[in-house]
Amino acid sequence: MGDFTSRKHYYPYASPYDPCPPITVKTYVTAPNLYLTYQPPNLPQFSPREALYAGTVWKYFYDPYYGPCELRKENTT
């Protein structure tokens, strides 16, 4: 079930006439529900207290947002 990456990237066109330095790679985040066609039975669930904190009952749909800088910090430590 967890065989996806929620952070995608693409390479936009950089014009040679653009006066600003180009951003060579842009990233965006997709929601986990895009990768699950139907809700299978017996998905693991959070406890009621954890579900209120996470914003969802099912652990599969929990998707905290981490900015690109936060990801770099995680990868370097």
FENWOTA-V692578 format. One line per field, one symbol per residue. phi: phi as a letter, one per 40 degrees, with the letter a starting at -180 (. if undefined). burial: I if it has 16 or more other C-alpha atoms within 10 Angstrom, else O. Layout:
BEGIN
phi=???
burial=???
END
This chain:
BEGIN
phi=.ccabccbaabccbccccccccccbbbabbccccbbcacccgccbccdccccccgaccccccaccbcdccccccccc
burial=OOOOOOOOOOOOOOOOOOOOOOOOOOOOOOOIOOOOOOOOOOOOOIOOOOOOOIOIIIIIIIIOOOOOOOOOOOOOO
END
